[in-house]
């Protein structure tokens, strides 16, 4: 795989405990079929173990200028890939 064009490399950080997705994000994910009506995530190719881990991760998003849960970042149109603990982000305006 060649080098993807991206503007930012955003470090993925971890924090303790469970973190809930906001209702806004949930609604968005339901609309795009990534979450079922019961609020269970359905991400292709992501194992339950990985999901659990992802729920504790966040990024300091350079576009939205706030902390964003990794799951939200993962489904963001700017998300390109995850490489060595970093998100490659297109950095387009949202
Ligand atoms: S992919 Fe989206 S949420 Fe993640 S860092 Fe980039 S703009 Fe922020």
Backbone and ligand atoms as CSV (ligand in chain L), in Angstrom:
chain,resi,resn,atom,element,x,y,z
A,1,UNK,N,N,0.845,-1.202,0.000
A,1,UNK,CA,C,0.000,0.000,0.000
A,1,UNK,C,C,0.879,1.251,0.000
A,2,UNK,N,N,0.579,2.172,-0.851
A,2,UNK,CA,C,1.364,3.398,-0.934
A,2,UNK,C,C,1.011,4.374,0.163
A,3,UNK,N,N,1.724,5.423,0.190
A,3,UNK,CA,C,1.481,6.476,1.182
A,3,UNK,C,C,0.169,7.190,0.859
A,4,UNK,N,N,-0.701,7.261,1.846
A,4,UNK,CA,C,-1.965,7.955,1.627
A,4,UNK,C,C,-1.765,9.449,1.838
A,5,UNK,N,N,-2.510,10.185,1.072
A,5,UNK,CA,C,-2.411,11.625,1.254
A,5,UNK,C,C,-3.225,12.039,2.472
A,6,UNK,N,N,-2.567,12.666,3.400
A,6,UNK,CA,C,-3.296,13.108,4.578
A,6,UNK,C,C,-2.639,14.358,5.119
A,7,UNK,N,N,-3.391,15.091,5.863
A,7,UNK,CA,C,-2.893,16.362,6.361
A,7,UNK,C,C,-2.375,16.242,7.792
A,8,UNK,N,N,-3.067,15.451,8.571
A,8,UNK,CA,C,-2.687,15.333,9.974
A,8,UNK,C,C,-2.400,13.890,10.358
A,9,UNK,N,N,-1.467,13.747,11.274
A,9,UNK,CA,C,-1.307,12.469,11.953
A,9,UNK,C,C,-1.694,12.738,13.388
A,10,UNK,N,N,-2.781,12.132,13.806
A,10,UNK,CA,C,-3.316,12.452,15.127
A,10,UNK,C,C,-3.079,11.292,16.069
A,11,UNK,N,N,-2.436,11.569,17.155
A,11,UNK,CA,C,-2.111,10.527,18.128
A,11,UNK,C,C,-3.368,10.010,18.821
A,12,UNK,N,N,-3.440,8.698,18.965
A,12,UNK,CA,C,-4.583,8.102,19.652
A,12,UNK,C,C,-4.243,7.942,21.127
A,13,UNK,N,N,-5.083,8.474,21.974
A,13,UNK,CA,C,-4.843,8.388,23.413
A,13,UNK,C,C,-5.882,7.498,24.067
A,14,UNK,N,N,-5.567,7.100,25.281
A,14,UNK,CA,C,-6.459,6.173,25.969
A,14,UNK,C,C,-6.849,6.732,27.326
A,15,UNK,N,N,-8.061,6.465,27.733
A,15,UNK,CA,C,-8.412,6.851,29.097
A,15,UNK,C,C,-9.230,5.754,29.756
A,16,UNK,N,N,-9.257,5.830,31.047
A,16,UNK,CA,C,-9.919,4.773,31.817
A,16,UNK,C,C,-11.431,4.862,31.718
A,17,UNK,N,N,-12.055,3.739,32.013
A,17,UNK,CA,C,-13.503,3.735,32.150
A,17,UNK,C,C,-14.252,3.683,30.838
A,18,UNK,N,N,-15.558,3.692,30.971
A,18,UNK,CA,C,-16.407,3.632,29.788
A,18,UNK,C,C,-16.801,5.036,29.380
A,19,UNK,N,N,-16.932,5.201,28.111
A,19,UNK,CA,C,-17.300,6.527,27.633
A,19,UNK,C,C,-18.431,6.400,26.644
A,20,UNK,N,N,-19.438,7.153,26.905
A,20,UNK,CA,C,-20.619,7.041,26.056
A,20,UNK,C,C,-20.501,7.935,24.839
A,21,UNK,N,N,-21.044,7.433,23.757
A,21,UNK,CA,C,-21.119,8.258,22.563
A,21,UNK,C,C,-22.285,9.225,22.742
A,22,UNK,N,N,-22.149,10.396,22.200
A,22,UNK,CA,C,-23.249,11.365,22.316
A,22,UNK,C,C,-24.424,10.896,21.464
A,23,UNK,N,N,-25.608,11.381,21.797
A,23,UNK,CA,C,-26.803,10.986,21.051
A,23,UNK,C,C,-26.689,11.371,19.584
A,24,UNK,N,N,-26.037,12.486,19.357
A,24,UNK,CA,C,-25.850,12.960,17.990
A,24,UNK,C,C,-25.049,11.951,17.164
A,25,UNK,N,N,-23.964,11.517,17.742
A,25,UNK,CA,C,-23.101,10.561,17.052
A,25,UNK,C,C,-23.846,9.243,16.841
A,26,UNK,N,N,-24.581,8.841,17.871
A,26,UNK,CA,C,-25.338,7.587,17.755
A,26,UNK,C,C,-26.340,7.657,16.614
A,27,UNK,N,N,-27.062,8.773,16.541
A,27,UNK,CA,C,-28.066,8.937,15.489
A,27,UNK,C,C,-27.408,8.859,14.108
A,28,UNK,N,N,-26.270,9.496,14.016
A,28,UNK,CA,C,-25.517,9.507,12.757
A,28,UNK,C,C,-25.111,8.081,12.375
A,29,UNK,N,N,-24.654,7.326,13.372
A,29,UNK,CA,C,-24.186,5.968,13.113
A,29,UNK,C,C,-25.336,5.030,12.772
A,30,UNK,N,N,-26.473,5.266,13.387
A,30,UNK,CA,C,-27.639,4.441,13.058
A,30,UNK,C,C,-28.058,4.679,11.625
A,31,UNK,N,N,-28.020,5.931,11.245
A,31,UNK,CA,C,-28.411,6.306,9.887
A,31,UNK,C,C,-27.529,5.611,8.854
A,32,UNK,N,N,-26.271,5.520,9.167
A,32,UNK,CA,C,-25.363,4.922,8.190
A,32,UNK,C,C,-25.182,3.424,8.411
A,33,UNK,N,N,-26.012,2.837,9.251
A,33,UNK,CA,C,-26.002,1.390,9.423
A,33,UNK,C,C,-24.852,0.846,10.246
A,34,UNK,N,N,-24.184,1.720,10.974
A,34,UNK,CA,C,-23.067,1.233,11.780
A,34,UNK,C,C,-23.471,0.932,13.207
A,35,UNK,N,N,-24.745,1.180,13.492
A,35,UNK,CA,C,-25.244,0.856,14.822
A,35,UNK,C,C,-26.688,0.395,14.663
A,36,UNK,N,N,-27.061,-0.655,15.388
A,36,UNK,CA,C,-28.449,-1.107,15.262
A,36,UNK,C,C,-29.337,-0.340,16.231
A,37,UNK,N,N,-30.618,-0.644,16.191
A,37,UNK,CA,C,-31.582,0.122,16.992
A,37,UNK,C,C,-31.333,0.019,18.493
A,38,UNK,N,N,-30.720,-1.067,18.893
A,38,UNK,CA,C,-30.442,-1.250,20.328
A,38,UNK,C,C,-29.177,-0.522,20.759
A,39,UNK,N,N,-28.521,0.097,19.808
A,39,UNK,CA,C,-27.311,0.845,20.150
A,39,UNK,C,C,-26.059,-0.002,20.105
A,40,UNK,N,N,-26.188,-1.180,19.483
A,40,UNK,CA,C,-25.015,-2.036,19.363
A,40,UNK,C,C,-24.247,-1.665,18.092
A,41,UNK,N,N,-22.951,-1.522,18.252
A,41,UNK,CA,C,-22.143,-1.123,17.104
A,41,UNK,C,C,-21.944,-2.264,16.123
A,42,UNK,N,N,-21.995,-1.925,14.858
A,42,UNK,CA,C,-21.750,-2.930,13.829
A,42,UNK,C,C,-20.690,-2.397,12.868
A,43,UNK,N,N,-19.462,-2.564,13.253
A,43,UNK,CA,C,-18.386,-2.093,12.397
A,43,UNK,C,C,-17.742,-3.285,11.720
A,44,UNK,N,N,-17.671,-3.222,10.436
A,44,UNK,CA,C,-17.122,-4.325,9.657
A,44,UNK,C,C,-15.664,-4.578,10.006
A,45,UNK,N,N,-15.350,-5.825,10.229
A,45,UNK,CA,C,-13.957,-6.192,10.448
A,45,UNK,C,C,-13.402,-5.802,11.810
A,46,UNK,N,N,-14.282,-5.371,12.706
A,46,UNK,CA,C,-13.813,-4.993,14.029
A,46,UNK,C,C,-14.331,-6.005,15.044
A,47,UNK,N,N,-13.432,-6.683,15.719
A,47,UNK,CA,C,-13.842,-7.706,16.684
A,47,UNK,C,C,-14.348,-7.048,17.965
A,48,UNK,N,N,-15.171,-7.790,18.750
A,48,UNK,CA,C,-15.684,-7.219,20.006
A,48,UNK,C,C,-14.564,-6.755,20.937
A,49,UNK,N,N,-13.461,-7.456,20.902
A,49,UNK,CA,C,-12.338,-7.094,21.756
A,49,UNK,C,C,-11.750,-5.736,21.330
A,50,UNK,N,N,-11.621,-5.598,20.034
A,50,UNK,CA,C,-11.110,-4.336,19.511
A,50,UNK,C,C,-12.066,-3.187,19.819
A,51,UNK,N,N,-13.351,-3.512,19.691
A,51,UNK,CA,C,-14.368,-2.497,19.955
A,51,UNK,C,C,-14.271,-1.966,21.383
A,52,UNK,N,N,-14.089,-2.904,22.293
A,52,UNK,CA,C,-14.009,-2.548,23.702
A,52,UNK,C,C,-12.836,-1.588,23.923
A,53,UNK,N,N,-11.771,-1.893,23.280
A,53,UNK,CA,C,-10.571,-1.072,23.376
A,53,UNK,C,C,-10.815,0.300,22.746
A,54,UNK,N,N,-11.446,0.266,21.582
A,54,UNK,CA,C,-11.707,1.514,20.861
A,54,UNK,C,C,-12.559,2.474,21.681
A,55,UNK,N,N,-13.409,1.906,22.505
A,55,UNK,CA,C,-14.298,2.745,23.310
A,55,UNK,C,C,-13.538,3.573,24.338
A,56,UNK,N,N,-12.324,3.180,24.639
A,56,UNK,CA,C,-11.547,3.925,25.631
A,56,UNK,C,C,-10.562,4.878,24.993
A,57,UNK,N,N,-10.590,4.907,23.674
A,57,UNK,CA,C,-9.609,5.735,23.002
A,57,UNK,C,C,-10.222,7.036,22.493
A,58,UNK,N,N,-9.380,8.030,22.425
A,58,UNK,CA,C,-9.840,9.300,21.875
A,58,UNK,C,C,-8.704,10.011,21.155
A,59,UNK,N,N,-9.068,10.973,20.373
A,59,UNK,CA,C,-8.063,11.796,19.694
A,59,UNK,C,C,-8.369,13.267,19.976
A,60,UNK,N,N,-7.339,14.063,19.936
A,60,UNK,CA,C,-7.560,15.500,20.001
A,60,UNK,C,C,-7.686,15.962,18.568
A,61,UNK,N,N,-8.909,16.070,18.126
A,61,UNK,CA,C,-9.173,16.318,16.710
A,61,UNK,C,C,-8.705,17.716,16.293
A,62,UNK,N,N,-7.844,17.774,15.282
A,62,UNK,CA,C,-7.316,19.068,14.850
A,62,UNK,C,C,-8.311,19.880,14.020
A,63,UNK,N,N,-9.347,19.224,13.548
A,63,UNK,CA,C,-10.344,19.921,12.726
A,63,UNK,C,C,-11.449,20.490,13.612
A,64,UNK,N,N,-11.993,19.640,14.468
A,64,UNK,CA,C,-13.081,20.087,15.347
A,64,UNK,C,C,-12.549,20.775,16.605
A,65,UNK,N,N,-11.251,20.676,16.810
A,65,UNK,CA,C,-10.590,21.295,17.969
A,65,UNK,C,C,-11.193,20.846,19.301
A,66,UNK,N,N,-11.494,19.589,19.372
A,66,UNK,CA,C,-11.947,19.040,20.655
A,66,UNK,C,C,-11.599,17.558,20.735
A,67,UNK,N,N,-11.791,16.984,21.909
A,67,UNK,CA,C,-11.540,15.559,22.059
A,67,UNK,C,C,-12.679,14.790,21.414
A,68,UNK,N,N,-12.304,13.843,20.581
A,68,UNK,CA,C,-13.292,13.051,19.861
A,68,UNK,C,C,-13.029,11.592,20.174
A,69,UNK,N,N,-14.076,10.864,20.482
A,69,UNK,CA,C,-13.881,9.444,20.747
A,69,UNK,C,C,-13.397,8.755,19.492
A,70,UNK,N,N,-12.535,7.777,19.682
A,70,UNK,CA,C,-11.968,7.130,18.508
A,70,UNK,C,C,-13.050,6.554,17.593
A,71,UNK,N,N,-14.106,6.029,18.172
A,71,UNK,CA,C,-15.163,5.459,17.338
A,71,UNK,C,C,-15.782,6.512,16.431
A,72,UNK,N,N,-15.952,7.688,16.970
A,72,UNK,CA,C,-16.492,8.772,16.158
A,72,UNK,C,C,-15.493,9.164,15.068
A,73,UNK,N,N,-14.248,9.170,15.433
A,73,UNK,CA,C,-13.188,9.503,14.483
A,73,UNK,C,C,-13.118,8.446,13.380
A,74,UNK,N,N,-13.273,7.208,13.768
A,74,UNK,CA,C,-13.203,6.060,12.850
A,74,UNK,C,C,-14.247,6.174,11.740
A,75,UNK,N,N,-15.409,6.729,12.077
A,75,UNK,CA,C,-16.479,6.818,11.092
A,75,UNK,C,C,-16.534,8.211,10.432
A,76,UNK,N,N,-15.585,9.042,10.753
A,76,UNK,CA,C,-15.544,10.406,10.211
A,76,UNK,C,C,-15.098,10.365,8.744
A,77,UNK,N,N,-15.675,11.215,7.901
A,77,UNK,CA,C,-15.284,11.234,6.479
A,77,UNK,C,C,-13.802,11.553,6.279
A,78,UNK,N,N,-13.185,12.159,7.240
A,78,UNK,CA,C,-11.759,12.481,7.114
A,78,UNK,C,C,-10.836,11.328,7.490
A,79,UNK,N,N,-11.400,10.310,8.077
A,79,UNK,CA,C,-10.580,9.193,8.562
A,79,UNK,C,C,-10.023,8.395,7.388
A,80,UNK,N,N,-8.723,8.201,7.368
A,80,UNK,CA,C,-8.145,7.400,6.291
A,80,UNK,C,C,-7.685,6.041,6.773
A,81,UNK,N,N,-6.835,6.046,7.769
A,81,UNK,CA,C,-6.463,4.764,8.344
A,81,UNK,C,C,-5.812,4.979,9.690
A,82,UNK,N,N,-5.544,3.876,10.322
A,82,UNK,CA,C,-4.921,3.896,11.635
A,82,UNK,C,C,-3.583,3.205,11.499
A,83,UNK,N,N,-2.538,3.926,11.789
A,83,UNK,CA,C,-1.204,3.369,11.624
A,83,UNK,C,C,-0.391,3.634,12.879
A,84,UNK,N,N,0.089,2.579,13.496
A,84,UNK,CA,C,0.972,2.700,14.650
A,84,UNK,C,C,0.471,3.711,15.692
A,85,UNK,N,N,-0.748,3.536,16.101
A,85,UNK,CA,C,-1.276,4.393,17.160
A,85,UNK,C,C,-1.617,5.809,16.728
A,86,UNK,N,N,-1.671,6.002,15.425
A,86,UNK,CA,C,-2.042,7.326,14.929
A,86,UNK,C,C,-3.138,7.228,13.888
A,87,UNK,N,N,-3.947,8.278,13.830
A,87,UNK,CA,C,-4.970,8.357,12.790
A,87,UNK,C,C,-4.430,9.237,11.678
A,88,UNK,N,N,-4.548,8.729,10.463
A,88,UNK,CA,C,-4.219,9.584,9.332
A,88,UNK,C,C,-5.515,10.286,8.941
A,89,UNK,N,N,-5.486,11.576,9.062
A,89,UNK,CA,C,-6.706,12.376,8.879
A,89,UNK,C,C,-6.533,13.308,7.701
A,90,UNK,N,N,-7.548,13.333,6.856
A,90,UNK,CA,C,-7.507,14.195,5.674
A,90,UNK,C,C,-7.483,15.673,6.025
A,91,UNK,N,N,-8.087,15.976,7.151
A,91,UNK,CA,C,-8.038,17.354,7.618
A,91,UNK,C,C,-8.975,18.315,6.907
A,92,UNK,N,N,-9.952,17.780,6.159
A,92,UNK,CA,C,-10.919,18.663,5.510
A,92,UNK,C,C,-11.844,19.288,6.545
A,93,UNK,N,N,-12.408,20.418,6.182
A,93,UNK,CA,C,-13.377,21.061,7.077
A,93,UNK,C,C,-14.604,20.180,7.234
A,94,UNK,N,N,-15.146,20.136,8.438
A,94,UNK,CA,C,-16.343,19.317,8.654
A,94,UNK,C,C,-17.552,20.200,8.881
L,1,LIG,S1,S,-10.701,11.813,11.121
L,1,LIG,FE1,FE,-12.306,13.281,11.705
L,1,LIG,S2,S,-12.580,13.048,13.903
L,1,LIG,FE2,FE,-10.667,12.034,13.338
L,1,LIG,S3,S,-9.114,13.563,13.684
L,1,LIG,FE3,FE,-9.692,13.741,11.550
L,1,LIG,S4,S,-11.327,15.258,11.463
L,1,LIG,FE4,FE,-11.063,14.646,13.600
